């Protein structure tokens, strides 16, 4: 649904392509790290393996924030996307015409 919304908005506004702005990506990584801190902490205590990047989870926040899950749960994730769509601003996307 979310991707379909973005595609429809791009067609409507003659936008050829979009990508996340550096600022939006940085904020997203920060939000993910804050929300997934308990999970990152848990995996950092495990024996090195696939699920903790061979023991590297938590040691490189820029990587952990790009591979972790949204820590607030599925309902909050859906609400976040819904609110983003309802704003109509496509905030955080760089548009290419």
DAFEN-V995755 format. One line per field, one symbol per residue. ss: DSSP state (2 for helix, 1 for strand, 0 for the rest). A space follows every 50 residues. Layout:
ss->???
This chain:
ss->02222222222200001111022222222222222022222222000002 22000000002222222000000222222222222220000011110
